[in-house]
Every structure is written in C-alpha cells, then in structure tokens.
C-alpha cells in the first residue's frame, strides 16, 4: 500500500490544474461520516463501530466541542491511536467529540486547509508544495504519527535487490514522480549504482504480494509496517532496504497530523486537548498492540478480514510510533528542515519552500 506516492500524484495533479487556488473554498458534502452519530442509547460496541465516542452520564454530548478529523486513505494501523482515543473515551474526557471521515478527491490537505476539517493525516512531502507561493494552504503539521520514515524498496528474496545498486537491470513499479525518482537515483548512486539501468514499469500496485509473486514487477516502494508485514504474513520471502538507513535526509516525517492554522490560532486549548487525547491513544497502542488492533477492527469491521495483517502491523508499529523520541508526536527541526532543503536543492518543487515552515511542537503535551 504505497499511500504516499498515490496521494503525491493526486496533490501534484491538483496543483497543476488549480494552482492551489481552491485552498480558500469551503469543502461541501464530500467529508461525511460513513455512519450516523451515536445517541445516548447507543451501546459501546455500536459506538466503536460508528467511530463516535460513547456517551456517558458524566458528559452531556451537547456540551462537547465537535472536531472533524480526515484520514489520508481508508482506515489502517497508522490511524489506530485515534480510534483508541474514541473507544476509550479520551476525546470525551477532553470535552471533544471527534468525527473521523475519509478524504474527498482533493485530499486531506485541501479539506483541512479549507476549514472543512480541523485536523487530518498528511505527509511531510505532501505539505511542501502546499507551502509555496501566494496560494499556500493554511495547514501546519502538529504531530508525527510515526517517528521515522519506514518506507523503502521491497523485492523477492535472493535476487540481488537487497541494496540499491541491485536494482540495476530489474523492473521497478514507478509512479513516475520527480521526488520518487530523485530519491531512488540518489540512494543508488550512493551505492555505486546507475539509475538509468533500472527498468521503470508504470504501475499503481495495490497488492504487493501478488505483484511480486507473479513477477509483474521486481521491486516496489512500500511502507514496511504495512506491505512489508503483508508479505511476511503471506509467507513470501523478501529483501528490503530502507531509504532512511542509506541517507538520513530521507528520514522525513510520514505520516503526520496536520491542522488548520486558523483553528489553531482561534482554539488553542481545544487543539491541545485534542492532541493530548490522541497522544494517550497512541501511547495505549504502544503498550497494548493486540488490544489496540482489536479496537481498530471493532471500529472498522471490514479490516477483520485481514486480522493477521492488522495484528502483525500493529505489533510492528508499536515500536515505531515514538521510537527514540522524548515523546510521541515530536518533530526534530533539523530532520524536517533537512528534507525541505533537499527538495529545494534538487529543484523538485514549483518554487522553493521555506525549510523551517509547516510544523510545530507547541500543541503537544509535555513529555
């Protein structure tokens, strides 16, 4: 599930067509919940299934501040902390009711930037083009969902692609995006390889296991915690290398929680309360990965069809959400700026992005 690249394509296409001119237009009807809101008579199990917090006698639902949180894609283990915060009442304890919605065609960045959602899921590489020019989107990254970039190249085991140079002469599934190709070229050259010798196969791979088993492609850019785990669960032996292990400039933040700038300014206490509840949710995931996976599958029943994958992915991410950071969600300014500087140096954006723009740690709870 190469989510970053697919949404990169969507965002870049929108940028070309609209010049980001739609950033001030209010999103309408495209961000709705899949299920109706719960009522005081709703059971705890029903509340989890609809994605709404369970009403209690201690808190009148009418007194809760409503927040819309837009995902980057369909629900998956990256999002578990939010569902945990709903199920265990962390949002309600913070005086909030949170509606989790899936993204419209314009993506989470557009919906949050327009004010149609207060918070959402994005990626540092998506945020960069949205911070350039006169039509910048008013969005800021306020928490890192996963502390380090866990993406890299996966291939069938034993075919020589366990290092970047080994991609020479093999079929790589490409989105044909400038950032994607520049990343692979740089890690290959660092390993003594020649990017021009890679056979680029335009492909939007949605089932990495099948693509590798049928040999339609030899190598795919994946997130280790999802597609890598999926290959393990399927019994497919693979080789893998992570971009961040080869060059620290690629240890950028993916995914992140973004917020609408006006909402942060006008509602600082509610913003902090939201992030405190989300922090508690991800801390629970780190300490209780199996129980967190159960909560995710209860909230999104269709995921139960892939329960082995969900459990394994959640176990993997339990060690990655915070990793070596002092607290969950914290951004390292040098790492953030380093990636933006790399984008500028390689002229991969339509203009230059201010390297220290687009993120803040100010709304996170103290460590």
N, C-alpha and C positions, 0 to 999 in steps of 0.2 A: 504494500500500500504506500506508494510514493506520493504522499499528500502534498508535500512542499512543492514539488515540481508542477503538479497539475494546477494548483492554485496560483503558482507563479505565472503559468500560461494564461489563466483567466485574468489575473490582475494586469499583466502586461498588455493583453489584448484590450482591456478596458481603457488602459492608459492611452493607447494609440488611438482608439476610437473616440474617446471622450475628453482626452487631455485632462482627466481627473476633474472635469468641470461639473460633474454631478455631485461633488462632495457636499454641497450645501442643500441638496434636495432631500426632503424627508422621505424615508422609505415607507411605503404603504402596503399593507396586506401581505407582503412577502415573508414577513417574520412572524409566524404564528405558532402557537404550541400545537403539537400533534394531538393532544388530549385536552378536554375541558379541565378547568381548575377544580381542585377538590373542594368539598364543602365540609362543615364541621362534622357531618355524619360519615364522612369517608373513613375507611379503615386504614391502618398503617400500610398494609400491603398495597392497597389501591393508591395511596399517596405516593409510594415509591414508584409505582408503575406509570403514573402520570407525570412524574418529575416535579411534583409540588410538595412543599413541606406539610407535614401532618399538623393539623390544627390541634391546639391543646386548650385546656381550661384556663391556663395562666396567661395566654396571649390572645387578644381579640384580633382575628385576621384583618379587620378593618383598620387596625392601628399599625399594621406592618407597612413599611416602605417597599414599594414594588420595584424590582430591578429586572431587566431583561438581559440575559447572557446568551450570546450567539456563538455556536460552535464553528469550527473551521470545516467540518465534514460530518459524516454520520458519527454517532457516539462510539467511542472506543476507549481503551485503557488510559490514554492521555488525559481523559476528562473525568476519571473516576473520583477524584477528590471533590469535585463539585457535586456529584450525585451523592457522595457520602455526606457532605455538609447538609444536603436536603434531607436525606433519610434520617440522620441522627439529630436533626433539629438545630444544627449550628446556626443556620441562617435565621431561624425564628428567634433563637436566643439573642441574636444581634439586632432584632427588630426589623428583619427583612423577609420578604417573600420573593423568591427568585424563579423566574420563568426561563427555562432552558429551551432554546429554539435552534433549528438548523439554519444554515446560511442561505440567503437568497442568491440569485445568479451573480449579483455584483460582489459577493463575498462578504466575510465578516468585517473587513476593513471599511467598506463602504457603508454598511449598516451602522457600525459604531460611529464612524465619522459624521454621519448624517443625524445622529441622535436617536435613531430607531432602536438602538440597544445601548445600554450604558457600558457594558463590558463584553468582551469576546475573546476568541482564540485566534492568534495570528502567529507570525514567524518574523524573526529579525530581517530576513531577506525580503519579505513582503513589504515590511514597513519602510524600507529605504526609498523606493520610488515614490511612496506616498508623502515623503517629507521634502520634496523638491519642487521649486517653482512657486508661482503665485497662487496655484490652486491646491495647496497642500491640504491633506486630510488632517483634521484636528484630533489626532489619536496619539496616545503615549503608552508604551509598554510598562506595566506596573508590577509584573511578577513573572519570573521564569518558571514555567511548569516543570521542565526538565533542566537540570543544571548544566549539562554538557551536550554537545551535538553527538547524537548516537547514530548518525547516518553514515553510510559507506557503500562499498560495492560488494555484492554477493555473487557467487558463481558456483558451478558444480565442483565438488572436491577433487583435487588431484589433477586439474587441467592447467595448472600453471598461473592462475589468475589470483593467487593469494597475495601478490604485490602489484602495485600499479603498472610496472613495466610489463607484467604478464598479460595485460590487456591487448598488447600488440597482436594483430592477426586474428582477433576474436570479435564476435558480434555483440555489440553493446546496445541495449534498448535506450534510445535517446529521445528527449523531448525537444531537442534542437534549440535549446535556450542558451543565450550567451553566458550567463553565470554558471550554468551546469557544465558547459564545455570548457570554460576557462578553469573551473575547479579541477576537472579531470586532467586537463593539459598540464596544470601546474604540478599536481602530485605525480604525474607520470614523468615529467622532466626531472623532478627531484630524485626520482628513482632510476634515472638514465634511460627512460623510455621515450618513444616517439608517438605522440598523439595521432599524427596523420596516418599511422598504420592500424588504427582501430577501425573496424567496420561498423559504422553507425547505422543502426536499424531504427527508423522512426517507429515508435511503438508506445502506446499508453498501457503498460502492463498493469492489470488489476489482480492477476493470480500468479504470483511469483513462482509458486511450486510447479504449476503446470507449464509455465513458460520455460523454466529450466529443465524439467523432466522431458519435455518434447523437443528440446534443443532448438526452439524457435529463436532464442537468443542465448548468449553465453554468460552475460553479466548484466546486472540490474542495480541501479541506485536504490537503496532501501533504508528504512529505519530498522535497526537491529531488534528493537523491542517489539516489533510487530511482524514484519515479513521474515526477519531472521528467525524469530521464535516459531513462526508458522512452518518454516522449512524443518526445524527441529522436531516439531510435533508430528509432521507428516513423515518423518523418518528419512528425509532427503539430506544426504551428507553434503556439506557446502564448505567453501572457503570464503573468507570475508576480511576486508580491511576497512578501517575507519579513517575518514579524512582527517579528523582532529588528531589522530595519532601520528600522522605524517607531517602536518603543518598546523601549528597552533592557531594560525589566522582563521582556519576553518572550524574552530571551536566556538562558533557563534550560537545564538540562542534560538532554539527551535524545539517545541513551540513556546509561546508566551501568552500571557493575558494582557490584552490591551483595554484601554478605557477612553471614553470621550473626554476631551480636555475641558469642555465647559462643565461637564458633570463633576469632574474632579475639583474644579475651582469653586463651584457653587454648592457642592455637597461633600465637603472633605470628610466629615465624620461618618457619613453613610458609606463613603468609599473605603475608609479604614475599617469600618465594621464588616463590610463585605469581604475584604481581603483577610481579615482576621479569621472569619468563618471558613473561608477557602483554605487558609493555612492549616487550620485544625483538620479539615477534610483530608488534605494530602499527608499530614502527619499521621493520621489514622491509617492511610494506605501504606505508609512506610512500615508501620508497626504491625499491621494486620492485613497482609496482601490477599489472603484467601477470603477473609470476611469482606474486604473491600470489593473483590471480584464478584462475590455473591450479591452485594448491594447493587453493583453496576448491572448485573444480569437481571435482577429483580426490576430495576427501573427501565431497562431496555430488553424485554423478553427475547427478542429475536437473536440477541447475542448468545443466548443459552445454547443455540445450535452449534456453537463453536466453543463450548465450555473449556475444553482442554487448552485451546489457544488463549482464552481470556485468563485462565489461572496462571499459565506459564508467562504470559506477557506481564501480568500484574506482579508476579514474583520478580521478574527482571527489573521492572520499573521501580520497585520498592527501594532498590539501591541506587537509582539514578535520579529520582525526583530532587533530592537535596545533595546527594553525593558528598563532596568535600566542602560545601559552602557552610558558612556560620549559621544560616537559617534557610528554610525553604523560600524560594522565590527571589533571592537576592541576585542582582546583576553586578558583575565585575566590570567597572568602567573601562578598563584597559582592553578587555576582550571585546566589548561592544564596539568601542572606537576603532580597534584594530581591523575588524571585519569591514566596517564602513569605509575605512581608509583604503583597504584592498579593493573595494568596489570602485572607489574614485580613481585609484592608481591605474586600474585596468580599464577605465572608461566603459564600465558596464551599465551605467545608468544614463538617462537622458538629462544630463546635468550633474552637478556634484551635491552630495548630501553632507550636511554638517555632521562631523564624525561623532560628536558627543550628544547629538539630538535624539529624541524619540524614546527615552527611557527614564525611569525614576525609581528609587527605592523608598521614597518618602511615605508611601501609604502602607507599607508592610509593617506588621507588628514587630516590636523589638525582639531580638534574639533572646 
